Amino acid sequence: MNSKALRRRQRLQEWRSKEYPDFDPWHFNTTVAEAAPAGGDVLEVGAGSGVGLQTQMPLKSHVNRYAGVDIDPRVMDNPHLHEAHVADAVALPFEDNSFDLVFHTMVAEHLADPTASVQESLRVLKPGGLLMFHTVSFWSYASLIAAATPHWFHLFFVRHLGMGRIEEDVFPTHYRINTASAIRGIARELGVAAQVENIPVPPAYLAFSYPTWRLGVLFGLTFEKWFPWLRAQIVCRIHKPIASTAAGTDAADKTAA
């Protein structure tokens, strides 16, 4: 992390501690750790390299099997996993009913075919297992700006105004499963139910200057409070039905066949 990025990050942490003293930046990590059954089998989609500013889940000593997949070959060096695979979210290299928990964080906005991805995650889940994901909301101002700008602008922003994120960790976005209605529509199509929670977070993308930061804080205290769907992030939970497979086929029929 270069000195400018480090100073920007330290400044954000200082402002955040004053304006949002109760904010937990690792809330989803804690939620995943609580959901992961002790001695269970867990899969992270989009696990990444596990170094730098990438999300690091402390699950390795808690579960029996912590597998990770990513299209980025750097996943093979992720030190937090028991096993790693270079694979796409729509073609997971695992047998049916393999995991108690499947999760991903800040991956859903990059999925070109989210329906196929959710279906594939449900396929590898054990009956009664849980799919959880944490992503940005399309209706937040940061996502709207990102959706309206080309990929080279995202790289430019990270390079000149970012807080230590490297360009290799910036991937094209699609925002096809980043609203509550989109998530629930895909869930209905697959015959499952989705619980969707809109999460407020500090305006980190506006922390490149104090005036823009204050505008973000004011926006959060007003519009995001009045209209929760404008909040920056989403957490979704989808349980795989106990009596059916991910494709909606009755488990008894499949066994009989």
Phi, psi and omega in degrees: 000125181286168187296324180293316179297321179296318179296320178297320180293317179296322178295317177300314181298323178293312180296318183296320181295332180278316184275329184228066185297336182262003183287133178249105181293347181251026183303315183292324177302315179296319180297318178295316181299323179288328181280336182285119181290137178302128182076010181271187181243125188231141177236131172252122176269130184074044186291336178067194183279339180075014180237170180066228182268004178292150180299135180237116182262121181278065185253344192303320182272355185262330186244167179284322184217118177242099181260152178221143175233153176196151174283345178276121182300344179296345178300333182295341179256009181295116186282352185269353185260153168282324179212149182227148180219139171273109185200159178270153181296340181264003180213072184283135185275052182224157178285163175302149172057048185260336191232148174279329184217132170238134180213161169207152181231127181055043178241324187304326181292347180261358185281121179284330179230078185295329178298313179296324179294313179298317179299320180291321177297319178295326180299316185275352175284145171289153175306130184087356180289171187237131168257124177234139171213152184237123185211175178274153175273133179299330186276357174287152184298327180295318180290321179298319177294317180297321180292333184269356183242152182286166184299325181297331178291323178298318178296318179299315181298313181297321183292319189253337183234002182283180185237035175116351177292138182266155184296332179294343180262012178254118184239156178301146182245152180235329178057047181262355178219045188239026170224158179299320181293320179295317180297312182293327177295317178294319179299316178299318180300327182265002176077029178231172179247143181242135171259124185238131180234127176272126188248125174280140177222159177300151184281067185300325182292344180257011184274013177284349173206155182293319178301317180291324175301314181296324176297319178296320178297315180297319178299319180293326181281346183243277188298318180292329177289320181284323184234088185304334181291351175275351181298155194287332188228161182229138169241129182238143176231128177228120177268136173284127180303142182293326188262010182214162176272175182298331182275000178089009180274136180298129184299323180295320179297320182294319180295320181295325180293000000 
